[in-house]
């Protein structure tokens, strides 16, 4: 329901997200085999979730 309302107002919605994973510019998860795939800094993870 919230996703439908958000979409009607032009907002992008993610069904799930991961605070400790990096994302590519297209919105997909960075592959785990890349050294920069995981976020281990709590402040950076918080910025990702709230930003």
PDB file with SEQRES, HELIX, SHEET and CRYST1 records, atoms N, CA, C and O in Angstrom:
SEQRES   1 A   51  UNK UNK UNK UNK UNK UNK UNK UNK UNK UNK UNK UNK UNK          
SEQRES   2 A   51  UNK UNK UNK UNK UNK UNK UNK UNK UNK UNK UNK UNK UNK          
SEQRES   3 A   51  UNK UNK UNK UNK UNK UNK UNK UNK UNK UNK UNK UNK UNK          
SEQRES   4 A   51  UNK UNK UNK UNK UNK UNK UNK UNK UNK UNK UNK UNK              
HELIX    1 AA1 UNK A    2  UNK A    8  1                                   7    
HELIX    2 AA2 UNK A   42  UNK A   50  1                                   9    
CRYST1    1.000    1.000    1.000  90.00  90.00  90.00 P 1           1          
ATOM      1  N   UNK A   1       0.820  -1.185   0.000  1.00  0.00           N  
ATOM      2  CA  UNK A   1       0.000   0.000   0.000  1.00  0.00           C  
ATOM      3  C   UNK A   1       0.870   1.257   0.000  1.00  0.00           C  
ATOM      4  O   UNK A   1       0.635   2.169  -0.793  1.00  0.00           O  
ATOM      5  N   UNK A   2       1.863   1.315   0.873  1.00  0.00           N  
ATOM      6  CA  UNK A   2       2.729   2.493   0.911  1.00  0.00           C  
ATOM      7  C   UNK A   2       3.485   2.675  -0.393  1.00  0.00           C  
ATOM      8  O   UNK A   2       3.663   3.800  -0.859  1.00  0.00           O  
ATOM      9  N   UNK A   3       3.934   1.565  -0.989  1.00  0.00           N  
ATOM     10  CA  UNK A   3       4.654   1.650  -2.254  1.00  0.00           C  
ATOM     11  C   UNK A   3       3.760   2.211  -3.352  1.00  0.00           C  
ATOM     12  O   UNK A   3       4.222   2.978  -4.196  1.00  0.00           O  
ATOM     13  N   UNK A   4       2.504   1.839  -3.348  1.00  0.00           N  
ATOM     14  CA  UNK A   4       1.556   2.343  -4.339  1.00  0.00           C  
ATOM     15  C   UNK A   4       1.347   3.842  -4.178  1.00  0.00           C  
ATOM     16  O   UNK A   4       1.345   4.580  -5.163  1.00  0.00           O  
ATOM     17  N   UNK A   5       1.176   4.284  -2.963  1.00  0.00           N  
ATOM     18  CA  UNK A   5       0.981   5.712  -2.690  1.00  0.00           C  
ATOM     19  C   UNK A   5       2.231   6.498  -3.063  1.00  0.00           C  
ATOM     20  O   UNK A   5       2.145   7.554  -3.690  1.00  0.00           O  
ATOM     21  N   UNK A   6       3.389   5.979  -2.677  1.00  0.00           N  
ATOM     22  CA  UNK A   6       4.643   6.666  -3.000  1.00  0.00           C  
ATOM     23  C   UNK A   6       4.824   6.762  -4.508  1.00  0.00           C  
ATOM     24  O   UNK A   6       5.200   7.816  -5.020  1.00  0.00           O  
ATOM     25  N   UNK A   7       4.562   5.674  -5.222  1.00  0.00           N  
ATOM     26  CA  UNK A   7       4.683   5.678  -6.673  1.00  0.00           C  
ATOM     27  C   UNK A   7       3.747   6.676  -7.325  1.00  0.00           C  
ATOM     28  O   UNK A   7       4.115   7.314  -8.311  1.00  0.00           O  
ATOM     29  N   UNK A   8       2.551   6.821  -6.792  1.00  0.00           N  
ATOM     30  CA  UNK A   8       1.584   7.779  -7.328  1.00  0.00           C  
ATOM     31  C   UNK A   8       2.067   9.212  -7.171  1.00  0.00           C  
ATOM     32  O   UNK A   8       1.627  10.107  -7.893  1.00  0.00           O  
ATOM     33  N   UNK A   9       2.971   9.423  -6.228  1.00  0.00           N  
ATOM     34  CA  UNK A   9       3.525  10.753  -6.001  1.00  0.00           C  
ATOM     35  C   UNK A   9       4.915  10.920  -6.617  1.00  0.00           C  
ATOM     36  O   UNK A   9       5.628  11.877  -6.316  1.00  0.00           O  
ATOM     37  N   UNK A  10       5.286   9.981  -7.476  1.00  0.00           N  
ATOM     38  CA  UNK A  10       6.550  10.084  -8.194  1.00  0.00           C  
ATOM     39  C   UNK A  10       7.783   9.693  -7.394  1.00  0.00           C  
ATOM     40  O   UNK A  10       8.907  10.000  -7.793  1.00  0.00           O  
ATOM     41  N   UNK A  11       7.580   9.014  -6.266  1.00  0.00           N  
ATOM     42  CA  UNK A  11       8.718   8.604  -5.444  1.00  0.00           C  
ATOM     43  C   UNK A  11       9.172   7.207  -5.834  1.00  0.00           C  
ATOM     44  O   UNK A  11       8.356   6.346  -6.163  1.00  0.00           O  
ATOM     45  N   UNK A  12      10.486   6.989  -5.795  1.00  0.00           N  
ATOM     46  CA  UNK A  12      11.027   5.655  -6.037  1.00  0.00           C  
ATOM     47  C   UNK A  12      10.947   4.852  -4.749  1.00  0.00           C  
ATOM     48  O   UNK A  12      11.159   5.384  -3.659  1.00  0.00           O  
ATOM     49  N   UNK A  13      10.641   3.579  -4.880  1.00  0.00           N  
ATOM     50  CA  UNK A  13      10.468   2.710  -3.718  1.00  0.00           C  
ATOM     51  C   UNK A  13      11.359   1.481  -3.867  1.00  0.00           C  
ATOM     52  O   UNK A  13      11.428   0.875  -4.936  1.00  0.00           O  
ATOM     53  N   UNK A  14      12.033   1.127  -2.790  1.00  0.00           N  
ATOM     54  CA  UNK A  14      12.802  -0.119  -2.753  1.00  0.00           C  
ATOM     55  C   UNK A  14      12.070  -1.090  -1.839  1.00  0.00           C  
ATOM     56  O   UNK A  14      11.692  -0.737  -0.722  1.00  0.00           O  
ATOM     57  N   UNK A  15      11.873  -2.304  -2.311  1.00  0.00           N  
ATOM     58  CA  UNK A  15      11.167  -3.304  -1.511  1.00  0.00           C  
ATOM     59  C   UNK A  15      12.000  -3.747  -0.318  1.00  0.00           C  
ATOM     60  O   UNK A  15      11.457  -4.129   0.719  1.00  0.00           O  
ATOM     61  N   UNK A  16      13.304  -3.695  -0.466  1.00  0.00           N  
ATOM     62  CA  UNK A  16      14.199  -4.003   0.643  1.00  0.00           C  
ATOM     63  C   UNK A  16      15.513  -3.281   0.409  1.00  0.00           C  
ATOM     64  O   UNK A  16      15.827  -2.878  -0.711  1.00  0.00           O  
ATOM     65  N   UNK A  17      16.257  -3.126   1.455  1.00  0.00           N  
ATOM     66  CA  UNK A  17      17.554  -2.476   1.346  1.00  0.00           C  
ATOM     67  C   UNK A  17      18.507  -3.051   2.371  1.00  0.00           C  
ATOM     68  O   UNK A  17      18.094  -3.661   3.357  1.00  0.00           O  
ATOM     69  N   UNK A  18      19.772  -2.847   2.125  1.00  0.00           N  
ATOM     70  CA  UNK A  18      20.799  -3.388   3.005  1.00  0.00           C  
ATOM     71  C   UNK A  18      21.737  -2.263   3.419  1.00  0.00           C  
ATOM     72  O   UNK A  18      22.398  -1.653   2.578  1.00  0.00           O  
ATOM     73  N   UNK A  19      21.792  -1.994   4.700  1.00  0.00           N  
ATOM     74  CA  UNK A  19      22.648  -0.916   5.203  1.00  0.00           C  
ATOM     75  C   UNK A  19      24.118  -1.239   5.039  1.00  0.00           C  
ATOM     76  O   UNK A  19      24.945  -0.336   4.922  1.00  0.00           O  
ATOM     77  N   UNK A  20      24.451  -2.528   5.030  1.00  0.00           N  
ATOM     78  CA  UNK A  20      25.861  -2.920   5.008  1.00  0.00           C  
ATOM     79  C   UNK A  20      26.375  -3.312   3.627  1.00  0.00           C  
ATOM     80  O   UNK A  20      27.469  -3.863   3.507  1.00  0.00           O  
ATOM     81  N   UNK A  21      25.589  -3.030   2.576  1.00  0.00           N  
ATOM     82  CA  UNK A  21      26.019  -3.358   1.218  1.00  0.00           C  
ATOM     83  C   UNK A  21      26.035  -2.102   0.365  1.00  0.00           C  
ATOM     84  O   UNK A  21      25.208  -1.207   0.541  1.00  0.00           O  
ATOM     85  N   UNK A  22      26.973  -2.044  -0.550  1.00  0.00           N  
ATOM     86  CA  UNK A  22      27.025  -0.934  -1.502  1.00  0.00           C  
ATOM     87  C   UNK A  22      26.168  -1.280  -2.720  1.00  0.00           C  
ATOM     88  O   UNK A  22      25.924  -2.447  -3.029  1.00  0.00           O  
ATOM     89  N   UNK A  23      25.725  -0.228  -3.395  1.00  0.00           N  
ATOM     90  CA  UNK A  23      24.882  -0.380  -4.571  1.00  0.00           C  
ATOM     91  C   UNK A  23      25.569   0.226  -5.787  1.00  0.00           C  
ATOM     92  O   UNK A  23      26.338   1.181  -5.670  1.00  0.00           O  
ATOM     93  N   UNK A  24      25.284  -0.339  -6.949  1.00  0.00           N  
ATOM     94  CA  UNK A  24      25.761   0.189  -8.219  1.00  0.00           C  
ATOM     95  C   UNK A  24      24.864   1.364  -8.620  1.00  0.00           C  
ATOM     96  O   UNK A  24      23.812   1.579  -8.018  1.00  0.00           O  
ATOM     97  N   UNK A  25      25.280   2.117  -9.631  1.00  0.00           N  
ATOM     98  CA  UNK A  25      24.493   3.282 -10.057  1.00  0.00           C  
ATOM     99  C   UNK A  25      23.116   2.888 -10.593  1.00  0.00           C  
ATOM    100  O   UNK A  25      22.197   3.707 -10.605  1.00  0.00           O  
ATOM    101  N   UNK A  26      22.971   1.632 -11.039  1.00  0.00           N  
ATOM    102  CA  UNK A  26      21.665   1.189 -11.542  1.00  0.00           C  
ATOM    103  C   UNK A  26      20.759   0.637 -10.444  1.00  0.00           C  
ATOM    104  O   UNK A  26      19.656   0.167 -10.725  1.00  0.00           O  
ATOM    105  N   UNK A  27      21.224   0.693  -9.185  1.00  0.00           N  
ATOM    106  CA  UNK A  27      20.416   0.249  -8.059  1.00  0.00           C  
ATOM    107  C   UNK A  27      20.615  -1.203  -7.655  1.00  0.00           C  
ATOM    108  O   UNK A  27      20.045  -1.647  -6.659  1.00  0.00           O  
ATOM    109  N   UNK A  28      21.413  -1.951  -8.409  1.00  0.00           N  
ATOM    110  CA  UNK A  28      21.692  -3.335  -8.033  1.00  0.00           C  
ATOM    111  C   UNK A  28      22.784  -3.376  -6.972  1.00  0.00           C  
ATOM    112  O   UNK A  28      23.572  -2.441  -6.835  1.00  0.00           O  
ATOM    113  N   UNK A  29      22.815  -4.475  -6.227  1.00  0.00           N  
ATOM    114  CA  UNK A  29      23.849  -4.637  -5.208  1.00  0.00           C  
ATOM    115  C   UNK A  29      25.217  -4.813  -5.858  1.00  0.00           C  
ATOM    116  O   UNK A  29      25.347  -5.463  -6.895  1.00  0.00           O  
ATOM    117  N   UNK A  30      26.226  -4.227  -5.236  1.00  0.00           N  
ATOM    118  CA  UNK A  30      27.598  -4.454  -5.677  1.00  0.00           C  
ATOM    119  C   UNK A  30      27.930  -5.917  -5.408  1.00  0.00           C  
ATOM    120  O   UNK A  30      27.689  -6.405  -4.304  1.00  0.00           O  
ATOM    121  N   UNK A  31      28.477  -6.626  -6.391  1.00  0.00           N  
ATOM    122  CA  UNK A  31      28.792  -8.047  -6.184  1.00  0.00           C  
ATOM    123  C   UNK A  31      29.722  -8.256  -4.987  1.00  0.00           C  
ATOM    124  O   UNK A  31      30.671  -7.499  -4.786  1.00  0.00           O  
ATOM    125  N   UNK A  32      29.442  -9.279  -4.208  1.00  0.00           N  
ATOM    126  CA  UNK A  32      30.222  -9.563  -2.998  1.00  0.00           C  
ATOM    127  C   UNK A  32      31.681  -9.891  -3.289  1.00  0.00           C  
ATOM    128  O   UNK A  32      32.522  -9.770  -2.398  1.00  0.00           O  
ATOM    129  N   UNK A  33      32.001 -10.300  -4.505  1.00  0.00           N  
ATOM    130  CA  UNK A  33      33.395 -10.626  -4.799  1.00  0.00           C  
ATOM    131  C   UNK A  33      34.260  -9.385  -5.012  1.00  0.00           C  
ATOM    132  O   UNK A  33      35.475  -9.495  -5.174  1.00  0.00           O  
ATOM    133  N   UNK A  34      33.640  -8.214  -5.013  1.00  0.00           N  
ATOM    134  CA  UNK A  34      34.416  -6.974  -5.100  1.00  0.00           C  
ATOM    135  C   UNK A  34      34.792  -6.518  -3.705  1.00  0.00           C  
ATOM    136  O   UNK A  34      33.979  -6.610  -2.785  1.00  0.00           O  
ATOM    137  N   UNK A  35      36.015  -6.027  -3.531  1.00  0.00           N  
ATOM    138  CA  UNK A  35      36.474  -5.646  -2.192  1.00  0.00           C  
ATOM    139  C   UNK A  35      35.683  -4.500  -1.561  1.00  0.00           C  
ATOM    140  O   UNK A  35      35.697  -4.348  -0.339  1.00  0.00           O  
ATOM    141  N   UNK A  36      35.002  -3.702  -2.360  1.00  0.00           N  
ATOM    142  CA  UNK A  36      34.245  -2.565  -1.828  1.00  0.00           C  
ATOM    143  C   UNK A  36      32.755  -2.875  -1.654  1.00  0.00           C  
ATOM    144  O   UNK A  36      31.959  -1.956  -1.460  1.00  0.00           O  
ATOM    145  N   UNK A  37      32.365  -4.145  -1.720  1.00  0.00           N  
ATOM    146  CA  UNK A  37      30.945  -4.517  -1.681  1.00  0.00           C  
ATOM    147  C   UNK A  37      30.296  -4.297  -0.321  1.00  0.00           C  
ATOM    148  O   UNK A  37      29.114  -3.962  -0.243  1.00  0.00           O  
ATOM    149  N   UNK A  38      31.060  -4.481   0.749  1.00  0.00           N  
ATOM    150  CA  UNK A  38      30.490  -4.381   2.091  1.00  0.00           C  
ATOM    151  C   UNK A  38      30.858  -3.067   2.763  1.00  0.00           C  
ATOM    152  O   UNK A  38      31.957  -2.547   2.571  1.00  0.00           O  
ATOM    153  N   UNK A  39      29.942  -2.539   3.542  1.00  0.00           N  
ATOM    154  CA  UNK A  39      30.178  -1.336   4.344  1.00  0.00           C  
ATOM    155  C   UNK A  39      30.396  -1.797   5.774  1.00  0.00           C  
ATOM    156  O   UNK A  39      29.517  -2.411   6.378  1.00  0.00           O  
ATOM    157  N   UNK A  40      31.577  -1.496   6.314  1.00  0.00           N  
ATOM    158  CA  UNK A  40      31.851  -1.922   7.692  1.00  0.00           C  
ATOM    159  C   UNK A  40      31.911  -0.754   8.669  1.00  0.00           C  
ATOM    160  O   UNK A  40      32.151  -0.951   9.861  1.00  0.00           O  
ATOM    161  N   UNK A  41      31.697   0.448   8.174  1.00  0.00           N  
ATOM    162  CA  UNK A  41      31.688   1.637   9.030  1.00  0.00           C  
ATOM    163  C   UNK A  41      30.235   1.972   9.391  1.00  0.00           C  
ATOM    164  O   UNK A  41      29.441   2.281   8.503  1.00  0.00           O  
ATOM    165  N   UNK A  42      29.877   1.917  10.674  1.00  0.00           N  
ATOM    166  CA  UNK A  42      28.485   2.186  11.076  1.00  0.00           C  
ATOM    167  C   UNK A  42      27.973   3.557  10.635  1.00  0.00           C  
ATOM    168  O   UNK A  42      26.803   3.691  10.275  1.00  0.00           O  
ATOM    169  N   UNK A  43      28.823   4.562  10.659  1.00  0.00           N  
ATOM    170  CA  UNK A  43      28.389   5.908  10.244  1.00  0.00           C  
ATOM    171  C   UNK A  43      28.065   5.939   8.753  1.00  0.00           C  
ATOM    172  O   UNK A  43      27.090   6.567   8.340  1.00  0.00           O  
ATOM    173  N   UNK A  44      28.873   5.269   7.956  1.00  0.00           N  
ATOM    174  CA  UNK A  44      28.606   5.211   6.518  1.00  0.00           C  
ATOM    175  C   UNK A  44      27.314   4.439   6.240  1.00  0.00           C  
ATOM    176  O   UNK A  44      26.528   4.827   5.377  1.00  0.00           O  
ATOM    177  N   UNK A  45      27.102   3.353   6.969  1.00  0.00           N  
ATOM    178  CA  UNK A  45      25.871   2.576   6.812  1.00  0.00           C  
ATOM    179  C   UNK A  45      24.650   3.425   7.172  1.00  0.00           C  
ATOM    180  O   UNK A  45      23.630   3.375   6.484  1.00  0.00           O  
ATOM    181  N   UNK A  46      24.756   4.193   8.237  1.00  0.00           N  
ATOM    182  CA  UNK A  46      23.657   5.070   8.643  1.00  0.00           C  
ATOM    183  C   UNK A  46      23.376   6.117   7.570  1.00  0.00           C  
ATOM    184  O   UNK A  46      22.216   6.387   7.260  1.00  0.00           O  
ATOM    185  N   UNK A  47      24.422   6.707   7.003  1.00  0.00           N  
ATOM    186  CA  UNK A  47      24.232   7.700   5.933  1.00  0.00           C  
ATOM    187  C   UNK A  47      23.527   7.073   4.731  1.00  0.00           C  
ATOM    188  O   UNK A  47      22.682   7.705   4.097  1.00  0.00           O  
ATOM    189  N   UNK A  48      23.879   5.843   4.430  1.00  0.00           N  
ATOM    190  CA  UNK A  48      23.242   5.181   3.290  1.00  0.00           C  
ATOM    191  C   UNK A  48      21.750   4.967   3.547  1.00  0.00           C  
ATOM    192  O   UNK A  48      20.927   5.170   2.654  1.00  0.00           O  
ATOM    193  N   UNK A  49      21.411   4.567   4.744  1.00  0.00           N  
ATOM    194  CA  UNK A  49      20.007   4.294   5.075  1.00  0.00           C  
ATOM    195  C   UNK A  49      19.181   5.574   5.131  1.00  0.00           C  
ATOM    196  O   UNK A  49      18.028   5.590   4.698  1.00  0.00           O  
ATOM    197  N   UNK A  50      19.757   6.629   5.655  1.00  0.00           N  
ATOM    198  CA  UNK A  50      18.996   7.865   5.844  1.00  0.00           C  
ATOM    199  C   UNK A  50      19.168   8.856   4.704  1.00  0.00           C  
ATOM    200  O   UNK A  50      18.451   9.855   4.643  1.00  0.00           O  
ATOM    201  N   UNK A  51      20.103   8.597   3.803  1.00  0.00           N  
ATOM    202  CA  UNK A  51      20.414   9.549   2.748  1.00  0.00           C  
ATOM    203  C   UNK A  51      19.660   9.328   1.514  1.00  0.00           C  
ATOM    204  O   UNK A  51      19.831  10.066   0.544  1.00  0.00           O  
TER     205      UNK A  51                                                      
END                                                                             
